[in-house]
Amino acid sequence: MIRARRLGEGDLVALVSPSGASEPGRVAATVAALEGWGLRVRLGEHAGGRHAFFAGTDDERLADLNGALRDPAVRGVFCLRGGYGLQRIVDRVDFAAVRADPKVVLGFSDITALHAALWHEAGLATVHGPTAGQFDRGPASLTVRAARRAVTGGDPVAVTATRAEPTYAVRVDGVASGTLLGGNLSLLASTVGTPHALDLTGAILLLEEVEEQPYRVDRMLVQLRRAGWLRDLRGVAVGQFTRCADTNPHYPPILDVLREHLTPLGVPVLGGLPIGHGDEQVSVGLGVQACIDTAAGTLVVDPAVR
């Protein structure tokens, strides 16, 4: 495992859009927020672009991402938007540049595909946190404060389960430690069978999702189980499953689906974590050691930066 150097005043951060397109106002808010931290900001050439479902053609988005990863002046690569599109280009990411000069990489949702690839190809610890477009929530928001701590600080992050989160009731008692890996469930399921499928042996699996009906979540978890991903876990950290509901009253709710699949694993499971697509989220490192303690209701994660 390798960790990038933490960001400090005067460091250059590249804002790139390797997946979906971003609204100009949110890009401007992001630049202002990061400059308020004392960072310098550079927009990728196509960061504000739009092409079909994406922020640019595959070649344009890849050029921005690889350009940032290759530039020795860039110390952080923040993804502006999730959406869809990373898997179309991830096999052509310059992993040799990442191994030679690791940088802080921040994002979530569709960026889960990049997190998995960087871990598999380079052993790089990355930051599961807001896509930079969410910085318009303001510097005082939990989302922005937690992101700043994750990329500039060197202390472990303690995330506390909260009853306000709908997944709080998903729990199997116990304590477990392991490497924290995972992210968005649909992206993880889409990674099965690819060169970047995760080896979760001895890992804590982080899961979150948005706007997927319970039967689809069921299908994805079945896919992970059949692929062997759930066999040798140490624990499961359940984040936000936002707007994952079905209007059919005869179908089980999302909590029942999660319990059915996660309870029989025989490992500690901690739900209710403010990580994912909710109103606010806490940034955590991926590829670093983490500990679940269900009695304390905490997920404590080592820093992703050094």
Secondary structure, 3 states (H helix, E strand, C coil): CECECCCCCCCEEEEECCCCCCCHHHHHHHHHHHHHCCCEEEECCCCCCCECCECCCHHHHHHHHHHHHHCCCEEEEEECCCCCCHHHCHHHCCHHHHHHCCCEEEECHHHHHHHHHHHHHHCECEEECCCHHHHHHCCCCHHHHHHHHHHHCCCCEEEECCCCCHHHHCEECCEEEEEEEEEEHHHHHHHCCCCCCCCCCCEEEEEEEECCCHHHHHHHHHHHHHCCCCCCCCEEEEEEEECCCCCCCCCCCHHHHHHHHHHHHCCCEECCCCCCCCCCCCCEEECCEEEEECCCCEEEECCCEC
